[in-house]
Amino acid sequence: MDSFFERVYEVVRQIPAGRVASYGQVARLVGAPRKARFVGFALHASPGMEDGVPCHRVVFKDGSLAAGFAFGGPGIQKEMLLDECVSFRDEAHVDMQDCSWEA
């Protein structure tokens, strides 16, 4: 596995339940501040929760959820976040002021 991907997984494993991080935040934490899109690629290829990578805790900087194939779609991601008591400011956006992870 690419070392960038492994660095992403290591950071994402540190996000506690009930908190979220943005793709850009994860990119900065792995030392690649302009590679938020590549963080998405890494998470899409990740082993997921079975390997301790809580990908559902990574959202866009405005709090919106991942679309498409990730996590089975935004509905599944939202359910997983709600199960961890993550608050939403509306139907489609995490309350980033309340739930952002401070690394």
RODRENBA-830230 format. One record per atom (N, C-alpha, C): residue number from 1; residue in three letters; x, y, z. Coordinates in Angstrom, 2 decimals, padded with zeros to 5 digits. Layout:
BEGIN
ATOM pos code       u       v       w
ATOM NUM  ala       X       Y       Z
...
END
This chain:
BEGIN
ATOM pos code       u       v       w
ATOM   1  met  000.85 -001.18  000.00
ATOM   1  met  000.00  000.00  000.00
ATOM   1  met  000.89  001.24  000.00
ATOM   2  asp  000.46  002.24 -000.70
ATOM   2  asp  001.17  003.52 -000.79
ATOM   2  asp  001.35  004.14  000.59
ATOM   3  ser  002.51  004.71  000.86
ATOM   3  ser  002.76  005.29  002.18
ATOM   3  ser  001.83  006.49  002.46
ATOM   4  phe  001.42  007.23  001.42
ATOM   4  phe  000.46  008.32  001.61
ATOM   4  phe -000.85  007.74  002.15
ATOM   5  phe -001.33  006.67  001.54
ATOM   5  phe -002.57  006.04  002.00
ATOM   5  phe -002.42  005.60  003.45
ATOM   6  glu -001.32  004.99  003.79
ATOM   6  glu -001.10  004.52  005.16
ATOM   6  glu -001.08  005.68  006.15
ATOM   7  arg -000.48  006.81  005.76
ATOM   7  arg -000.47  007.99  006.62
ATOM   7  arg -001.89  008.51  006.82
ATOM   8  val -002.68  008.50  005.76
ATOM   8  val -004.09  008.92  005.86
ATOM   8  val -004.82  008.02  006.84
ATOM   9  tyr -004.66  006.71  006.70
ATOM   9  tyr -005.35  005.77  007.58
ATOM   9  tyr -004.95  005.97  009.03
ATOM  10  glu -003.68  006.24  009.26
ATOM  10  glu -003.21  006.45  010.63
ATOM  10  glu -003.86  007.68  011.25
ATOM  11  val -003.98  008.76  010.49
ATOM  11  val -004.63  009.97  011.01
ATOM  11  val -006.11  009.70  011.25
ATOM  12  val -006.78  009.08  010.30
ATOM  12  val -008.22  008.84  010.43
ATOM  12  val -008.51  007.93  011.62
ATOM  13  arg -007.64  006.98  011.89
ATOM  13  arg -007.82  006.11  013.07
ATOM  13  arg -007.82  006.90  014.38
ATOM  14  gln -007.24  008.09  014.37
ATOM  14  gln -007.16  008.91  015.59
ATOM  14  gln -008.40  009.75  015.84
ATOM  15  ile -009.28  009.89  014.85
ATOM  15  ile -010.48  010.71  015.02
ATOM  15  ile -011.41  009.96  015.98
ATOM  16  pro -011.73  010.56  017.12
ATOM  16  pro -012.58  009.85  018.09
ATOM  16  pro -014.05  009.82  017.67
ATOM  17  ala -014.76  008.85  018.20
ATOM  17  ala -016.20  008.78  017.99
ATOM  17  ala -016.83  010.09  018.45
ATOM  18  gly -017.81  010.56  017.70
ATOM  18  gly -018.48  011.81  018.03
ATOM  18  gly -017.82  013.04  017.46
ATOM  19  arg -016.73  012.85  016.72
ATOM  19  arg -016.01  013.95  016.09
ATOM  19  arg -015.83  013.66  014.61
ATOM  20  val -015.61  014.71  013.83
ATOM  20  val -015.33  014.57  012.41
ATOM  20  val -014.14  015.45  012.04
ATOM  21  ala -013.52  015.11  010.92
ATOM  21  ala -012.45  015.92  010.34
ATOM  21  ala -012.79  016.13  008.87
ATOM  22  ser -012.26  017.18  008.30
ATOM  22  ser -012.47  017.41  006.87
ATOM  22  ser -011.35  016.73  006.07
ATOM  23  tyr -011.62  016.51  004.80
ATOM  23  tyr -010.60  015.93  003.93
ATOM  23  tyr -009.35  016.80  003.92
ATOM  24  gly -009.54  018.12  003.88
ATOM  24  gly -008.41  019.04  003.89
ATOM  24  gly -007.62  018.99  005.18
ATOM  25  gln -008.31  018.84  006.30
ATOM  25  gln -007.64  018.73  007.59
ATOM  25  gln -006.77  017.48  007.63
ATOM  26  val -007.31  016.37  007.16
ATOM  26  val -006.52  015.13  007.12
ATOM  26  val -005.31  015.32  006.22
ATOM  27  ala -005.51  015.96  005.07
ATOM  27  ala -004.39  016.21  004.15
ATOM  27  ala -003.29  017.02  004.83
ATOM  28  arg -003.68  018.07  005.56
ATOM  28  arg -002.68  018.88  006.27
ATOM  28  arg -001.94  018.05  007.32
ATOM  29  leu -002.67  017.21  008.02
ATOM  29  leu -002.06  016.40  009.08
ATOM  29  leu -001.08  015.35  008.56
ATOM  30  val -001.25  014.93  007.31
ATOM  30  val -000.30  013.97  006.74
ATOM  30  val  000.82  014.68  005.98
ATOM  31  gly  000.82  016.01  006.03
ATOM  31  gly  001.89  016.78  005.41
ATOM  31  gly  001.70  017.04  003.93
ATOM  32  ala  000.45  016.96  003.47
ATOM  32  ala  000.15  017.20  002.06
ATOM  32  ala -001.06  018.14  001.97
ATOM  33  pro -000.88  019.41  002.35
ATOM  33  pro -002.02  020.31  002.53
ATOM  33  pro -002.89  020.58  001.31
ATOM  34  arg -002.40  020.31  000.13
ATOM  34  arg -003.21  020.57 -001.07
ATOM  34  arg -003.70  019.27 -001.71
ATOM  35  lys -003.77  018.21 -000.93
ATOM  35  lys -004.12  016.89 -001.46
ATOM  35  lys -005.41  016.33 -000.86
ATOM  36  ala -006.38  017.18 -000.56
ATOM  36  ala -007.65  016.71  000.02
ATOM  36  ala -008.32  015.67 -000.88
ATOM  37  arg -008.26  015.88 -002.18
ATOM  37  arg -008.88  014.93 -003.11
ATOM  37  arg -008.21  013.56 -003.00
ATOM  38  phe -006.90  013.55 -002.78
ATOM  38  phe -006.17  012.28 -002.66
ATOM  38  phe -006.52  011.57 -001.35
ATOM  39  val -006.86  012.36 -000.32
ATOM  39  val -007.37  011.75  000.91
ATOM  39  val -008.64  010.98  000.59
ATOM  40  gly -009.50  011.57 -000.22
ATOM  40  gly -010.72  010.88 -000.64
ATOM  40  gly -010.42  009.59 -001.38
ATOM  41  phe -009.43  009.63 -002.26
ATOM  41  phe -009.04  008.41 -002.98
ATOM  41  phe -008.57  007.34 -002.01
ATOM  42  ala -007.76  007.75 -001.03
ATOM  42  ala -007.25  006.80 -000.04
ATOM  42  ala -008.40  006.18  000.77
ATOM  43  leu -009.35  007.02  001.18
ATOM  43  leu -010.45  006.50  001.99
ATOM  43  leu -011.35  005.59  001.17
ATOM  44  his -011.51  005.91 -000.10
ATOM  44  his -012.33  005.05 -000.96
ATOM  44  his -011.69  003.65 -001.08
ATOM  45  ala -010.37  003.60 -001.03
ATOM  45  ala -009.64  002.33 -001.16
ATOM  45  ala -009.35  001.68  000.19
ATOM  46  ser -009.78  002.30  001.27
ATOM  46  ser -009.41  001.81  002.60
ATOM  46  ser -010.11  000.51  002.95
ATOM  47  pro -009.52 -000.22  003.89
ATOM  47  pro -010.15 -001.44  004.37
ATOM  47  pro -011.38 -001.16  005.23
ATOM  48  gly -011.54  000.06  005.68
ATOM  48  gly -012.71  000.45  006.45
ATOM  48  gly -012.65  000.04  007.90
ATOM  49  met -013.82 -000.03  008.50
ATOM  49  met -013.91 -000.29  009.94
ATOM  49  met -013.32 -001.64  010.33
ATOM  50  glu -013.36 -002.62  009.44
ATOM  50  glu -012.79 -003.92  009.80
ATOM  50  glu -011.29 -003.83  010.08
ATOM  51  asp -010.66 -002.76  009.61
ATOM  51  asp -009.24 -002.54  009.90
ATOM  51  asp -009.05 -001.29  010.77
ATOM  52  gly -010.13 -000.85  011.40
ATOM  52  gly -010.04  000.28  012.32
ATOM  52  gly -009.93  001.63  011.67
ATOM  53  val -010.34  001.78  010.42
ATOM  53  val -010.28  003.07  009.72
ATOM  53  val -011.71  003.63  009.64
ATOM  54  pro -012.08  004.53  010.55
ATOM  54  pro -013.44  005.06  010.58
ATOM  54  pro -013.66  006.15  009.52
ATOM  55  cys -013.69  005.74  008.28
ATOM  55  cys -013.80  006.67  007.15
ATOM  55  cys -015.03  007.56  007.24
ATOM  56  his -016.08  007.06  007.87
ATOM  56  his -017.31  007.83  007.96
ATOM  56  his -017.13  009.13  008.74
ATOM  57  arg -016.04  009.27  009.48
ATOM  57  arg -015.79  010.47  010.28
ATOM  57  arg -015.10  011.58  009.49
ATOM  58  val -014.91  011.38  008.19
ATOM  58  val -014.29  012.41  007.35
ATOM  58  val -015.37  012.97  006.43
ATOM  59  val -015.51  014.29  006.46
ATOM  59  val -016.55  014.99  005.70
ATOM  59  val -015.91  016.17  004.95
ATOM  60  phe -016.70  016.81  004.11
ATOM  60  phe -016.22  018.00  003.42
ATOM  60  phe -016.14  019.17  004.41
ATOM  61  lys -015.36  020.19  004.08
ATOM  61  lys -015.12  021.28  005.02
ATOM  61  lys -016.40  022.03  005.41
ATOM  62  asp -017.42  021.97  004.57
ATOM  62  asp -018.70  022.61  004.92
ATOM  62  asp -019.60  021.68  005.73
ATOM  63  gly -019.10  020.48  006.04
ATOM  63  gly -019.87  019.52  006.82
ATOM  63  gly -020.71  018.57  006.00
ATOM  64  ser -020.69  018.74  004.66
ATOM  64  ser -021.49  017.83  003.84
ATOM  64  ser -020.85  016.44  003.79
ATOM  65  leu -021.68  015.47  003.50
ATOM  65  leu -021.28  014.07  003.54
ATOM  65  leu -020.78  013.60  002.18
ATOM  66  ala -020.06  012.49  002.20
ATOM  66  ala -019.53  011.91  000.96
ATOM  66  ala -020.68  011.34  000.12
ATOM  67  ala -020.61  011.57 -001.14
ATOM  67  ala -021.62  011.03 -002.06
ATOM  67  ala -021.08  009.78 -002.74
ATOM  68  gly -021.88  009.20 -003.58
ATOM  68  gly -021.42  008.08 -004.39
ATOM  68  gly -021.26  006.79 -003.62
ATOM  69  phe -020.18  006.10 -003.90
ATOM  69  phe -019.97  004.76 -003.38
ATOM  69  phe -019.50  004.73 -001.92
ATOM  70  ala -018.92  005.79 -001.46
ATOM  70  ala -018.31  005.80 -000.13
ATOM  70  ala -019.31  005.41  000.94
ATOM  71  phe -018.96  004.43  001.74
ATOM  71  phe -019.74  003.99  002.90
ATOM  71  phe -021.13  003.50  002.54
ATOM  72  gly -021.41  003.26  001.29
ATOM  72  gly -022.76  002.89  000.90
ATOM  72  gly -023.63  004.10  000.62
ATOM  73  gly -023.02  005.28  000.57
ATOM  73  gly -023.75  006.50  000.27
ATOM  73  gly -023.91  007.38  001.49
ATOM  74  pro -024.37  008.62  001.30
ATOM  74  pro -024.47  009.56  002.40
ATOM  74  pro -025.48  009.14  003.48
ATOM  75  gly -026.49  008.37  003.12
ATOM  75  gly -027.46  007.92  004.12
ATOM  75  gly -026.82  007.02  005.16
ATOM  76  ile -025.98  006.11  004.72
ATOM  76  ile -025.27  005.21  005.64
ATOM  76  ile -024.28  006.00  006.48
ATOM  77  gln -023.55  006.89  005.86
ATOM  77  gln -022.59  007.71  006.60
ATOM  77  gln -023.31  008.51  007.68
ATOM  78  lys -024.43  009.11  007.34
ATOM  78  lys -025.18  009.90  008.32
ATOM  78  lys -025.64  009.02  009.48
ATOM  79  glu -026.16  007.85  009.18
ATOM  79  glu -026.59  006.92  010.24
ATOM  79  glu -025.44  006.60  011.19
ATOM  80  met -024.27  006.32  010.61
ATOM  80  met -023.10  005.99  011.42
ATOM  80  met -022.69  007.16  012.32
ATOM  81  leu -022.75  008.37  011.78
ATOM  81  leu -022.40  009.55  012.56
ATOM  81  leu -023.44  009.82  013.65
ATOM  82  leu -024.71  009.67  013.31
ATOM  82  leu -025.75  009.87  014.32
ATOM  82  leu -025.63  008.85  015.45
ATOM  83  asp -025.24  007.62  015.11
ATOM  83  asp -025.03  006.60  016.14
ATOM  83  asp -023.92  006.99  017.11
ATOM  84  glu -023.01  007.87  016.66
ATOM  84  glu -021.91  008.35  017.50
ATOM  84  glu -022.23  009.71  018.12
ATOM  85  cys -023.49  010.15  018.00
ATOM  85  cys -023.97  011.41  018.58
ATOM  85  cys -023.36  012.65  017.91
ATOM  86  val -022.99  012.54  016.64
ATOM  86  val -022.54  013.71  015.88
ATOM  86  val -023.79  014.53  015.56
ATOM  87  ser -023.73  015.84  015.80
ATOM  87  ser -024.88  016.69  015.53
ATOM  87  ser -024.83  017.24  014.11
ATOM  88  phe -026.01  017.49  013.57
ATOM  88  phe -026.16  018.04  012.22
ATOM  88  phe -026.83  019.39  012.32
ATOM  89  arg -026.39  020.32  011.46
ATOM  89  arg -027.02  021.64  011.45
ATOM  89  arg -028.23  021.68  010.53
ATOM  90  asp -028.30  020.72  009.61
ATOM  90  asp -029.49  020.52  008.78
ATOM  90  asp -029.45  019.07  008.31
ATOM  91  glu -030.29  018.69  007.41
ATOM  91  glu -030.39  017.29  006.98
ATOM  91  glu -029.13  016.74  006.33
ATOM  92  ala -028.31  017.61  005.76
ATOM  92  ala -027.17  017.13  004.97
ATOM  92  ala -025.80  017.59  005.44
ATOM  93  his -025.74  018.36  006.54
ATOM  93  his -024.46  018.93  006.96
ATOM  93  his -024.21  018.72  008.45
ATOM  94  val -023.04  018.17  008.75
ATOM  94  val -022.59  018.04  010.13
ATOM  94  val -022.38  019.44  010.71
ATOM  95  asp -022.67  019.61  011.97
ATOM  95  asp -022.39  020.87  012.66
ATOM  95  asp -020.89  020.90  012.95
ATOM  96  met -020.13  021.51  012.07
ATOM  96  met -018.67  021.51  012.17
ATOM  96  met -018.20  022.29  013.40
ATOM  97  gln -018.92  023.31  013.81
ATOM  97  gln -018.50  024.06  015.01
ATOM  97  gln -018.59  023.19  016.25
ATOM  98  asp -019.57  022.33  016.28
ATOM  98  asp -019.81  021.49  017.45
ATOM  98  asp -018.99  020.19  017.42
ATOM  99  cys -018.72  019.65  016.24
ATOM  99  cys -018.19  018.29  016.14
ATOM  99  cys -016.81  018.16  015.50
ATOM 100  ser -016.17  019.25  015.15
ATOM 100  ser -014.85  019.15  014.52
ATOM 100  ser -013.82  018.61  015.50
ATOM 101  trp -012.99  017.73  014.99
ATOM 101  trp -011.90  017.16  015.77
ATOM 101  trp -010.73  018.12  015.75
ATOM 102  glu -010.20  018.40  016.90
ATOM 102  glu -009.00  019.22  017.01
ATOM 102  glu -007.82  018.30  017.24
ATOM 103  ala -007.01  018.10  016.23
ATOM 103  ala -005.86  017.19  016.33
ATOM 103  ala -004.72  017.83  017.08
END
